[in-house]
């Protein structure tokens, strides 16, 4: 990767002292993986919050709700900050502070200090999406950007997949407090490396800032036709995507409707989550060749068919692994594709802002989907819920149809 970008290094505002663009995507992706690893580790530790800290379920729910409410709008705030401050400093310092907050969590003794450290951890994590994606997007040419952002998405999901086995073993052998400390250290290291190794040419992003007011830029982004259509499709399609919906209700369908036992459920979920690593890599690379729009539309179709497949297989246990692998690939590929499409339609001065809006709006407005799908399960069963999840993919695809994207990014010649 680095060799492919040597000729255009002067045109790209982000690089690295060693390894060029490859180092950028590697460090940002590893740091992103640790952010997701912290989130995946907490469900294994929550039972100890109940027993060791004597918290109630309401207190635990309040901690996670408040921290997520703080985290969502801050992503836009850090997107704004990235226009004026060193991105590598904002992102790197964020990971160092997040690691410190995780270490602080290992010393908690009650509700108040746990809530405090959780809030600080989410504040420190907020730069990851807008700043991390902007760093990667601006270190690669458009014809390689899809794969680069896909690596970032796959890396984060890999952190989620690996945690149950590694975290469970460490908790069983060392205890939950020592496990938190061990998990915090790699994130701190990656944060330091991001600040020390990455390089920025601020001239690329500072040009034009003096003539564009912040409010005017936000309003211009909200009126950008293609960007607005892409973000709307993302919010609508969240009804059948990722950690908010698919990761919750597909396992519940397997255990409650198909009565899969715990041992086989663990294996099947591993297959599902493996798709979250493979899918973005395949879709990102393909989008660099044939364009973002056809791959996005194909992904929505595949997701729709996978939900129908889960309902159709019923008691055919032999077909579950294949259908779940396809479901994992489809449900987790859209994020990286959508981010790449947004990077393609954004100019360099607004990329941080656009990613900030994308993640803030997506996490805030898309959140009710989990409740809506749960209500459908309660009142009408899993069939109605999966039909709604599939329908959300169809509607998302309709918003993508009028988007004007290049069929395939054309590389610039030196």
C-alpha positions, 0 to 999 in steps of 0.5 A: 500500500505504501508504495502505491501512494509514494507518488502522490504523497505530497497531495495527501494531507495525512501520512506517517514517518514510517510506512506511509498510508499503511501505517496510518490505517494500521494504527487507527484500526488497531486503536479502533479495535481496542475501543470496541474491545472495551465495549465487548468486555463490559458485558462480561464484567457487568455481573461483577458490578451487581455482586461486588459493587452491589448495584441494581439493574436500574443503576447499571442501565442508567450508567450505560444510557447516560454515557451513550447520551453523552457520547453521541453528540460529542462525535460531532463536537470532535468533528468540528474540533478536527478542523482547527486542531491536530487530528493525530493529537486529538485522536491519540490523546483520546485513546490515552485518556480512554485507557486511563479511564478503563484503568480507573474503572478497575478501582471503583467501589460504587455507583458514583465512581463507576458512572464517572469513569464510564462517562470519562471513557465515552468522552475520550472515545468520541473522537475515534469515528469522526477523526479516525475516519478522516485521517484514513480517508485523507491518507488514501486516494479515492481509488483505494479509500474503500479498502482502507476504511473497510480495514478500519471497520473490520479491525474494530469488529475483530476486537469484538470477536476476540474479546469473549474468549480472551476476556473470559479467560483473563477474568477467570484467571486474574479477576475482572479488575486486573483484566481491565488494566491489561485491556487498557494498556494496548489502547494507551500504547496505540494512542502514543504511537498515533501522536508520535508516528503520524504526520499531518500537512495542516495546509490542506485543511486550513485553506478555506477555513478563514472564509467559511463560517462554522454554522454555514459549513454545517448548514451546507453539509445538511443541505448537501443532497447526496450526503443527506441521502446517504445519511438518511439511508444509513438511519433507515437501514439501521433497522437491520444492522450491526450492534444495535439490532442484528447482534441483539435479535438474531441471537434471541431468535436462535435461542428463543424461537429455534431453541438452540442450546448455549454451546451451539449458540456460542459457535453460531454467534462466532460464525455471525461475528466472523462475517463482520470481519470478512464482509467489510473487507470484501465489500470495500475492495469490491467498491474500489473496483466497481463503485460504491453505489452498486455494492451498497445496493447489493449489500441491502439486497443481501441483508434482506434475503438473509433475514428471509433466509433465517425465517425460512430455514426453520428447523433445518439446523444444517443450514444455519451456519451458512445463512448466519455467515451471509447475515454477518457479511451483509449486516456489517458491511454497510457501515464502511461502504457508507463512510467511504461514499461520504468521504467521496462526496466530501471535500477535505475541509468538511470531511471531519464535520461530515463524519461527525454529523454522520455518526452523531445523527446515526447513533442518536436517531438510529437508536430507537430501532432496537426498541421498535424491533423489540416491541414487534417481537413482544406483540407479533413475534420474530416473523414480524420483526424480521420482516420489518428488518428486511423492509428497512433494507429495501427503504434504505436502498430506495434512498441510495438510488438517486445518489449521484456517485461515480461508478468507480473512483478514478486514480489520479496520475502523478 
